[in-house]
Amino acid sequence: MKVSLVIPAYNEEKYIGVCLESVAKNGEKLHEIIVVNNASTDRTAEIAARFGRVKAVTESEKGVTRARQRGVRESSGDIIAFIDADTKMPEGWVNKIIKGFEIDEKLVCLSGPYIFYDVSPLAKVFVWLYWKVFARLAYLFTGYMAVGGNLVIRREALEKIGGFDMSISFYGDDTDIARRLYKVGKVKFN
């Protein structure tokens, strides 16, 4: 099973290096790493290109769905994972992906929460409460949920639904993709 990692990045020079350092440390089982510079006006692409295993590409039309779809086109893995440029990949993340998709052939989308590493301890408590209470209730009610900054999709399912909806420029793209993927297979929020 080949897992491609796609990282959309718009003006992320402050964070992309930290993100890619965590990927270098914890992503040894990844098939490939693609950073999609999404019309940045800062040094995002330059910083990303410094990392040896990273394929840096540019999507000149701004919008996270356009950047994600460009990453899909550039990738060759049968599983496509997405993280945000301002996140850190935790230890064991890739192993959880591989295990999840190997165990359940009906699984088309795997997602989960993430904790912001650069916020106050009080904010971390509120974020934790959100994920443990409100997000869990939403997932139980709908049967699907995904977060774009921690999102993994089986390529075959993504192709079946026609990819990302390019009319969505930012907010709601992850809910849309989870809803549409739910129609073709299992969407798991862990």
C-alpha positions in Angstrom: 0.0 0.0 0.0 1.5 3.3 -1.1 0.6 6.4 0.9 1.2 9.8 -0.8 1.2 12.9 1.5 -0.1 16.2 0.1 0.4 19.4 2.0 -1.4 22.5 0.6 0.5 25.6 1.6 -0.5 29.3 1.2 1.9 31.8 2.7 3.2 29.3 5.3 6.9 30.3 5.5 6.5 30.5 9.3 5.3 26.9 9.7 6.2 24.8 6.6 9.7 24.0 7.9 8.5 22.8 11.2 5.8 20.7 9.5 8.3 19.1 7.1 10.7 18.4 9.9 8.0 16.4 11.6 7.2 14.6 8.4 10.9 13.8 7.9 11.0 12.4 11.5 7.7 10.4 11.4 7.0 9.8 7.7 9.6 7.2 6.7 6.9 4.9 5.4 5.4 7.5 3.0 5.6 6.7 -0.7 6.0 10.4 -1.5 5.7 13.9 0.0 4.2 16.7 -2.1 3.9 20.3 -1.0 1.5 22.3 -3.2 2.5 26.0 -3.1 -0.9 27.6 -3.5 -0.2 31.1 -4.9 2.0 32.1 -2.0 3.7 35.5 -2.0 6.3 34.5 0.6 9.1 32.0 0.8 6.9 28.9 1.3 8.0 27.1 -1.9 11.7 28.0 -1.3 11.6 26.5 2.2 9.7 23.4 1.0 12.2 22.8 -1.8 15.1 22.5 0.8 13.7 19.2 2.0 15.2 16.2 0.1 12.2 13.9 -0.3 9.7 16.8 -1.0 8.3 17.4 -4.4 7.3 21.0 -4.5 4.7 22.0 -7.1 2.8 25.2 -7.6 -0.9 25.7 -8.0 -1.4 29.3 -9.2 -5.2 29.5 -8.6 -5.7 30.2 -5.0 -8.0 27.9 -3.0 -7.4 24.9 -0.7 -9.6 22.5 -2.9 -7.5 23.5 -5.9 -4.3 22.8 -4.0 -5.5 19.5 -2.8 -6.7 18.4 -6.2 -3.3 19.5 -7.7 -1.6 17.3 -5.1 -3.8 14.4 -6.1 -2.9 14.8 -9.8 0.8 15.0 -8.9 0.7 11.9 -6.6 0.9 8.2 -7.4 -0.1 6.5 -4.2 -3.3 4.5 -3.8 -3.9 6.2 -0.5 -3.7 10.0 -0.4 -3.1 11.7 3.0 -3.5 15.5 3.6 -2.1 17.5 6.5 -2.1 21.3 6.8 1.2 23.2 6.5 0.9 24.5 10.0 0.6 21.1 11.7 3.1 18.5 12.9 2.8 14.9 12.0 2.7 12.8 15.1 4.7 9.6 15.6 2.8 6.5 14.4 0.4 8.5 12.2 1.4 6.7 8.9 1.2 3.3 10.6 -2.3 4.1 11.8 -3.3 5.0 8.2 -1.8 1.8 6.7 -3.4 -0.4 9.4 -6.8 1.3 9.1 -7.0 0.8 5.3 -5.6 -2.7 5.5 -8.1 -3.9 8.1 -11.2 -2.4 6.4 -11.5 -2.7 2.6 -14.7 -0.6 2.8 -12.9 2.3 4.4 -12.6 5.2 1.9 -11.9 8.1 4.2 -10.1 8.3 7.6 -9.9 11.5 9.5 -9.5 12.7 13.1 -8.8 15.7 15.2 -5.6 17.7 15.6 -4.4 19.8 18.5 -2.9 23.2 17.8 0.7 23.2 19.1 1.1 26.9 19.2 -1.9 28.0 21.4 -2.3 28.5 25.1 -3.0 25.7 27.5 -6.5 27.0 28.1 -7.2 27.1 24.3 -5.9 23.4 24.2 -8.5 22.5 26.8 -11.3 24.1 24.7 -10.1 22.4 21.6 -10.0 19.0 23.4 -13.6 19.6 24.7 -14.7 20.4 21.2 -13.3 17.2 19.7 -14.4 14.9 22.6 -18.0 16.3 22.9 -19.3 18.4 20.0 -17.4 16.7 17.1 -18.2 13.3 18.5 -21.9 14.1 18.6 -21.8 15.5 15.0 -20.1 12.3 13.8 -22.6 10.0 15.6 -25.5 12.0 14.2 -24.4 12.2 10.5 -22.2 9.1 10.2 -19.5 11.1 8.4 -17.0 13.7 9.4 -13.6 14.8 8.2 -11.1 17.5 9.0 -8.9 18.8 6.1 -5.8 19.1 8.2 -5.9 15.4 9.1 -7.5 13.7 6.1 -6.8 10.4 4.3 -8.7 9.2 1.2 -8.5 6.1 -0.9 -7.6 7.3 -4.5 -10.2 5.0 -6.1 -13.0 6.5 -4.0 -11.9 10.1 -4.7 -11.9 9.4 -8.4 -15.3 7.8 -8.2 -16.8 11.0 -6.7 -15.0 13.3 -9.2 -12.4 14.7 -6.7 -12.7 17.9 -4.7 -15.4 20.4 -5.4 -13.5 23.3 -6.9 -16.3 25.8 -6.3 -15.5 25.6 -2.6 -12.5 27.9 -1.9 -12.0 27.2 1.8 -14.6 26.7 4.5 -16.7 23.5 4.2 -14.6 21.6 1.8 -13.8 18.9 4.3 -17.5 18.4 5.3 -18.4 18.3 1.6 -15.8 15.6 0.8 -16.8 13.5 3.8 -20.5 13.7 2.8 -19.8 12.7 -0.8 -17.3 9.9 0.1 -19.9 8.5 2.6 -22.1 7.6 -0.4 -19.4 5.3 -1.8 -17.9 3.7 1.3 -17.1 4.0 5.0 -15.9 7.3 6.4 -14.3 7.0 9.8 -13.5 9.8 12.2 -11.2 8.5 14.9 
